[in-house]
Amino acid sequence: RNPQFADLPAMLADGELDLCVTTTPEIPSLDLQSRTLYEERYVGVVRRGHPLATRKRITLEQFSRYPHLMVSPTEGRFVGPTDRALADVGHKRRVALSAPGFLILPEVLKTGDFIAIVPKRVLVGRMAGLATFTPPVRVPGFAVLMLWHARLHHDPAHQWLRTQIGRA
């Protein structure tokens, strides 16, 4: 369980938060309602001049040869879903940089022969100078959820807000 979200049920119950958009997979309270906004998948990304940029298929060995960039929003960790997927098939990668958010990665990728595995939606509007590829190992995607307390479920203003977020 992610300690970052430990107070989420209380914050929603107390009205400190009216709505939360999150990727946390577990719903930590029976009093919370949820709606899946979308399912996200990961893609590999490199700069256009990267030696792997024009390959139709990338092997695990090629994938592991280059330094990787990753995102770890908490504690600067150097292990994530890609590392777990690689470990399952007996491989590992060398992470050169752990950033606190995805939005910096497209710019850093352009500075060298780095590889990053990122949610596909992160790249919308940021693909200039970059190329994507299918990772040689399956990295499980994730759902983006909207959470709210049951007391607001039938509130007209809250229903309107949830509808607008769902459409967006």
C-alpha positions as CSV (number, residue, x, y, z in Angstrom):
1,R,0.0,0.0,0.0
2,N,1.3,3.4,-0.9
3,P,1.9,5.5,2.3
4,Q,1.5,8.7,0.2
5,F,-2.2,7.9,0.1
6,A,-2.7,6.7,3.6
7,D,-4.7,9.8,4.6
8,L,-6.8,9.9,1.4
9,P,-10.0,8.2,2.8
10,A,-9.9,10.6,5.8
11,M,-9.3,13.7,3.6
12,L,-12.2,12.7,1.4
13,A,-14.5,11.8,4.3
14,D,-13.7,15.1,6.2
15,G,-14.3,17.2,3.1
16,E,-10.6,18.3,2.9
17,L,-10.7,16.9,-0.6
18,D,-13.8,16.6,-2.7
19,L,-12.3,14.5,-5.5
20,C,-9.0,12.8,-6.2
21,V,-7.6,11.7,-9.5
22,T,-5.0,9.0,-8.8
23,T,-3.2,5.9,-10.1
24,T,-3.3,4.2,-6.8
25,P,-4.8,0.8,-7.6
26,E,-6.3,0.0,-4.2
27,I,-9.4,1.8,-3.0
28,P,-8.6,2.3,0.6
29,S,-12.1,2.7,2.0
30,L,-15.5,1.2,1.5
31,D,-17.0,4.7,1.8
32,L,-15.2,5.8,-1.4
33,Q,-16.7,5.7,-4.9
34,S,-14.6,5.4,-8.0
35,R,-14.6,5.7,-11.7
36,T,-11.9,4.6,-14.1
37,L,-11.0,7.5,-16.3
38,Y,-8.7,5.6,-18.6
39,E,-6.2,2.7,-18.9
40,E,-2.6,3.8,-19.6
41,R,0.1,1.7,-21.3
42,Y,3.9,2.2,-21.4
43,V,6.0,2.8,-24.5
44,G,9.7,3.1,-25.0
45,V,11.1,6.4,-26.1
46,V,14.5,7.6,-27.3
47,R,15.9,10.6,-29.2
48,R,15.5,10.4,-33.0
49,G,19.3,10.1,-33.4
50,H,19.6,7.2,-30.9
51,P,21.2,4.0,-32.3
52,L,17.9,2.1,-31.6
53,A,15.5,4.8,-33.0
54,T,15.0,3.1,-36.4
55,R,15.0,-0.5,-35.2
56,K,11.7,-2.4,-35.9
57,R,12.3,-4.7,-33.0
58,I,14.6,-4.1,-30.0
59,T,16.0,-7.1,-28.1
60,L,16.4,-7.3,-24.3
61,E,20.2,-7.1,-24.7
62,Q,19.9,-3.9,-26.8
63,F,17.4,-2.5,-24.4
64,S,19.7,-3.2,-21.4
65,R,22.8,-1.9,-23.1
66,Y,21.9,1.8,-22.9
67,P,21.4,4.0,-19.8
68,H,17.8,4.5,-18.7
69,L,15.9,7.4,-17.3
70,M,13.0,6.7,-15.0
71,V,10.5,8.5,-12.8
72,S,10.2,8.0,-9.0
73,P,7.9,10.6,-7.5
74,T,8.9,9.7,-4.0
75,E,12.2,9.0,-2.4
76,G,14.3,9.0,-5.7
77,R,14.1,5.2,-6.1
78,F,15.8,3.5,-8.9
79,V,13.4,0.6,-9.2
80,G,10.1,0.7,-10.9
81,P,7.6,-1.4,-13.0
82,T,10.2,-1.8,-15.8
83,D,12.8,-3.2,-13.4
84,R,10.3,-5.7,-12.0
85,A,9.3,-6.8,-15.6
86,L,13.0,-7.2,-16.5
87,A,13.7,-9.2,-13.3
88,D,10.9,-11.6,-14.2
89,V,12.8,-12.6,-17.4
90,G,16.3,-12.5,-15.8
91,H,17.5,-9.1,-17.0
92,K,18.2,-5.7,-15.5
93,R,18.8,-2.2,-16.7
94,R,21.2,0.6,-15.6
95,V,19.3,3.6,-14.5
96,A,21.3,6.8,-15.0
97,L,18.7,9.3,-13.7
98,S,15.6,9.1,-11.5
99,A,13.4,12.2,-12.0
100,P,10.5,13.2,-9.8
101,G,8.1,13.5,-12.7
102,F,7.5,12.4,-16.3
103,L,7.5,15.9,-17.9
104,I,11.2,16.4,-17.7
105,L,12.1,13.1,-19.4
106,P,11.5,14.2,-23.0
107,E,14.0,17.0,-22.7
108,V,16.6,14.9,-20.9
109,L,16.2,12.1,-23.5
110,K,17.3,14.5,-26.3
111,T,20.7,15.1,-24.6
112,G,22.1,11.6,-25.1
113,D,21.6,7.9,-25.8
114,F,19.1,7.3,-23.0
115,I,16.1,5.1,-23.0
116,A,12.9,5.8,-21.0
117,I,9.7,3.8,-20.6
118,V,6.9,6.2,-20.1
119,P,3.1,6.3,-20.1
120,K,2.0,7.0,-23.7
121,R,-0.1,10.0,-22.8
122,V,3.0,11.8,-21.3
123,L,4.3,12.2,-24.8
124,V,1.3,13.9,-26.3
125,G,2.6,17.2,-27.7
126,R,6.1,16.4,-26.6
127,M,7.3,14.1,-29.4
128,A,9.5,16.6,-31.3
129,G,12.9,15.0,-31.7
130,L,11.8,11.7,-30.2
131,A,10.9,8.2,-31.4
132,T,8.9,5.5,-29.7
133,F,9.2,1.7,-29.7
134,T,7.5,-1.3,-28.1
135,P,9.5,-2.4,-25.1
136,P,11.0,-5.9,-25.4
137,V,9.4,-6.9,-22.1
138,R,5.8,-6.4,-21.1
139,V,5.5,-3.6,-18.6
140,P,2.1,-3.6,-17.1
141,G,0.1,-0.4,-17.6
142,F,-2.1,1.2,-15.0
143,A,-5.6,2.8,-14.5
144,V,-6.2,6.4,-13.7
145,L,-9.1,6.6,-11.3
146,M,-11.3,9.3,-9.9
147,L,-12.2,8.8,-6.2
148,W,-14.8,10.6,-4.1
149,H,-16.7,10.0,-0.8
150,A,-20.1,8.4,-0.9
151,R,-21.7,11.5,0.7
152,L,-21.1,13.4,-2.5
153,H,-22.2,10.7,-4.9
154,H,-25.6,12.2,-5.6
155,D,-24.6,15.9,-5.2
156,P,-25.6,17.7,-8.5
157,A,-22.5,19.9,-8.5
158,H,-20.2,17.0,-7.8
159,Q,-21.9,14.9,-10.5
160,W,-21.4,17.7,-13.0
161,L,-17.7,18.0,-12.0
162,R,-17.2,14.2,-12.4
163,T,-18.9,14.3,-15.8
164,Q,-16.6,17.1,-17.0
165,I,-13.5,15.4,-15.8
166,G,-14.6,12.1,-17.4
167,R,-15.2,13.9,-20.7
168,A,-11.8,15.6,-20.6
